[in-house]
Amino acid sequence: MALQCGIIGITNVGKTTIFNCISSTKGETNAFAFSATKSNMGLIQVPDPRLYELRKHQVTERIVHTTIEIVDIPGLARGSNKGEGVGNRFLADIRNTDALIHVLRCFDNDSLPHIDGSVDPVRDMETIDFELQVKDMESVEKKLQRLEKLVRAGDKEARHGCEVLEKMKDHIGNFNNARTLELSPGDRKHVDDLFLLTMKPVMFVCNVDEKSAVAGNKYVDQVRDALKGRDIEVIVIAGEIEAEIAEFENPDDRLAFLQDAGLDEPGVDRMVRAAYRMLDLQTFFTVGPKEIRAWTIKRGMTAPQASGVIHSDLERGFIRAEVMKYHDFVTLGSEHACREAGRFFVEGKNYVVEDGDILHIRFNV
């Protein structure tokens, strides 16, 4: 599934450093504001230790992680909606993403001056929100103008659409993000086609200095206080440490470095998993001697829909799914043992795939 997360934030907050830690491609980092001329794009592997547990019970030639597309969008600034910095082009890049990872600067560094003169992550958060809200307001107003013409022609559905858009316009006009306005499914269809920037799910990454990697700092506390009461994930990452960890190819060296820093896993691994949850995704597995592979699906997908992620022929000719639960497989130790214990299930077209399911698809085309 080609799902895409965008990394956004004020210029010089460490977005590209974090992108480089997790992406298959690398972006250029430097201390100059607005020096980037395009967004960086790459693939990130979703960390999943279950793949290696499965390999203990099924000898295989290779392990294949599931992936998400990641876009490192160059730094925005106050006035980006009017083209300040490198504004409008990158706001368009944000529109193409499915979810946002908003990186906030939560560290002091005199050699890397903040574009607004001081470190204040809550102010930076509000700056980005405002820039996105302005673009959303433009989108809402343009559609309103189109629908108002239809209303004058007597279109009742257009009249309802105008009512919904007026409600959204007032909401955004009061400096609120579109995602915080409660809409019924019938109302939501009138705004879904706008791909509003502030409608996208978001998580916040506090980029801290090395000594704050474990416990955070006063800036992280400010962010958490500002977001209190909202169902939004906040993750603390020390970008410079993560960059050093990413250089180690040997897992033992990486673990030793983590332990020295007081960490039990790279912060970017937690970030990637959180992004996966934010996109409402889950994983199923296929297991065999050639490969053990993780596959990405949207939560709630049926067995035929999940099989279509592997190949369209499997969905088109779907007959049944043979299902084992991850816990059963690693506890009992084999497919044969699952069959013997009655933990091998045959499911039809209405079966909703669960996270961690091991599937074998039977099909005929």
N, C-alpha and C positions, 0 to 999 in steps of 0.2 A: 504494500500500500504506500503510495507516494505522498506521505504526510510530511509537513514542513514546519519547523520551529524557527522563529526569527529571534536573534539576539539583538536587543536594542539598548539604548542608553545615551546619556550625554557623552560628548567626545572626551577621550582620555580617562575612561573609567576602567579599562582593562578588558573590554569585550573581546578583542582579537586575541589577547593572551589566552583567555578561557577557551575561545573557539579552537585555537591551535592545540590545546590539550586533548580535545575530544574528536577532532575532525580528521578525515583521511587526507584533506588538503590543508595547506598552511597559508595564512594571510600575513602580510607585512605589518610589523608593529613599529611605531616610533612615537616620539613625544610631541609631534606637531599636530595641532588641531586642524581638522578638515583636510588632511593630506591624502586620505583615501578617496579614490575616484570611482570605485564600484564596490558592490557587496561581494563578500567572499561566500562561496557555496561549497558544502562538503557533505559527506555521509558520516554518521556516528553509529558505532555499535552500541546496542543496548546491553549493558552488563547483566549477565544472568548466570549465576553459579550453578543453577540446576542443570545446565548443559553438561558440565563436567561431572556432576553426580550421575547423570544418565550414562556417560561414557564408562563409568565403573562397572556397569551391568550389561553394556553392549559395546563390544569392540567395534571401532569404526575408523574409517580412513581420515575423516575430517569433521570438525565442528563448525557450524555456520550460525553466527549470531544474527538476530534481526536488526534492522537499521532504521534510522529516521534521518531525513534530510535536515540539514542545519544551514541557516543563512546568517552570516555576520554582517549586520547592516551598519555602515559607518555612522559615527557619532552625530547625533542631532543637537540642536541648540535652540535657544529662544528665537523665534521668528522663522523656524524651519518651514512652517506652513506657507510662508511668503517667499521661500527660496533662500533664506539665510543659510550660510555655511554651504551645504550641498543638498539642502532641504527636500524639495518636491520629488526629485527622482527617487530618493530613498524612502519617502513616505509611500510611494507606489510599490516599492519592494515589500514593505510591511503588509500591504493589502493582500499580497499573494500568499501569505503564510497562514497556517492553521492555528497557531498559538504563539505566545510571546514569552521570551525569557528576558526580563528587564534587569540589567546589571547596574548596580548602584556603587558609586565610589564611597567606601567606608574606611579609607586610610589617608594618612597625612604623608606628603612627600614634597618637600620644597623644590626639588629639581623637576617636578612634574606639576606645574601650576594648574589650578582649576580654572576653567574658562570664565567662571563667574566670580573668581577671586577668593573663594573659601570653600571648604568641604562642608556640604550640607545635603545629605542624601534625600531627606524629605523634600527639600526645595527642588532638587533635581527630578524627583519622582513627579512632583506637581508640574514642573516645566514640560516634561515629556507628555504627561496626560493632557495638558492644555493644547500642545501642538497637535496631538491626535484628535482631540475634541473639535478643534477648529476645522480640520479636514472632514470630520464626520458631519459637522453642521453643514458644510458646503454640499455634501452628498445628499443629506436629507432635504435641503432646500431645493436642490435641482429636481429631485423626484416629486416633491410637492408641487412644483410648477407644472410638471407634466400631468400629474393626476388632476389638478384643478381644472385643466382644459377638458378632461374627460367628464368631470363632475358637471361642468356647464352643459355638456352634451347629454346629461341624464344618466350617467353610469353610476349605479348604486354601489358596486364593489369599489369603485374609485373613491366614492365618498367615505366609505369605511377606511380605506387606505389613508386618506387625508387625515382622518381623526387619529389614527395610530401615529402617523408621522408628526402631527402637531404635538402629540404627547411626548414623542422622542425629542423633538426640537426643544421643547420646554425643559426636558430633563437634562439634555446636553448643555443648554443655555445657562443652566444653574451650576455649571462646572462638574457635572456628574458623568461618569463613563456609561456607555450604552449598556454594558453587561449588567449593570445594577438596576435597570428598569425591568420590572416584572411584566412579562407579556405572555398571553395565552398563545397556544400553537396557531390559532386562527389569526391573531394579530401579528405574530412573529413573521409570517410569510411575507408581510408587506415591507419588512426591513432586511430580510435575509439576503435579498439580491443586491443590496448595497455593500455587503462585505465591510461593514463598519469597523474601523481600526480598534475602537475601544470596546467592541463587542467580543473580541477574541479573548479566550482565556489567557491569564497571565500568571507568572510566578516571578518572585524577586530574588536575585542573587546579590548578596552583600559581599563585595570584593574587599577583603581586609588585608592588613599586613601580617607578617609571619607570626608575631607574638599573639595575635588575636585569632589564630586559626581554629583553636579549640573552643574558647569561651566567648568569642566575639568581643565587642567593645562598645563604647558609648554611642557610636554612630549606628550600630546594629540595633541597640536598644531603642533609638529614636525611630528607626524604621518599623520595628515591631509595635511600638506604641501607636504609630500613625495608622497601622493596618489592623489594630485590635478590633475584634468583632467581625472581621471579614474572613471569608473562607478562602484565603490566599496563602500559598506556601512561601516561606522565607528560608533560604538556604545560605549558610555562611561558607565562603570559599576564599582561601588565600591564593590568589592567582599566581604569584611568583613561585610559591611552593609547588603548586600543581604543575607549573611549567617544568620545574626540575624533575618532579616525579615522572612526567611523561617522557623524559629523556632516557630513563632506565628501561632496557629491554629485558633484563633478568628479573623475574617476579620476586625472587628472594631479596635482591637489592632494593627493589621498590618497597617491599614490606618493611625492610630495615629502616629505610628513610622515613616511611610513614610513622613507624613506632618512635623514632627519634623526635618527630614533630608532635607526638602525642595523638596521632590519628590512627584509626583502624581501617580506613579505606580512603581512596581519593575522593575529595569533595565533588569533583565533576561526575563521578559515578552516581552519587546521590542526586545530583542535578539532572542527569539524563533519565534516571528512573522516575523522578518527579515529573519531568516533561512528558514521559510516556503515560503516566497516570492522568496528567492534565488533559491530554488528548483523548482520554477515555479509551485507551488501548489495552489489549491483553495479548497473551502469547499462548500459542499451542505448539506442540512439537511433532516432528516426524523422526522416527528412530530406526536406523538400519545399519548394516555393515559398511555401506558406502559413505553415509553421512548421518550426523545427528544435527537437525536444523530447527531453529526457532522461527516461527512465522507470526507476523503481526496481523491482528484483526481488531475491528471495532467491537466493544463490549455489546453483547446481545445478538451477534451474528449466529445464524443457523449453520449446521454442518455443510449443506450445499454451498452456502456463501463462503464459508471458510475454505472449502476445497477449491473454490474459484480463485482464491489468493495464490494457491499453488499453481494451478493452470486452469484456464477457462474450460478445457475439455472435461475436467473432473466435475465441474459444476453442471455442465450441460448434460453429461451422462451419468450423474450421481445415482447410485443404487442404495448404498448404505455406508455408514461409518463404523469402523471397529475402534472402540475407545477404551483406553486405560487411563486411570488417574495417575498423575506424577507420583504422589505419595505411595500409592499401591505398588507401582513399578519399582521404586527404589527400596521400598521396605521388603517386598517379596522377592525381588531380585531378577525377575525375567518375565517374558510374556507367558511362557509355559506355566510358571507359578501363579500368575494372575488368573489364567484360565482355570487351573486346578482349584483356586480359592474362590471362584465365582466372581472375580473382579475384572472380568473381560466382558465388555458390553457391546451389543450390536444396536446401533441407533439409526433412526430414519430421518426423513427430510425435515421434521419439526424439531429435532434436537438442537438446543442452544449450547454452543461450545463454551466451556468454562476455562478459566485461566489455568494453564498447566496440563491440559488434556494432551494425551498422546494419541494421535489419530492415524488410522490407515484407511484410505478411501477406496471403496470398491465402486467401479464405474464401468460404463459400456457406451461407446460412441460408434 
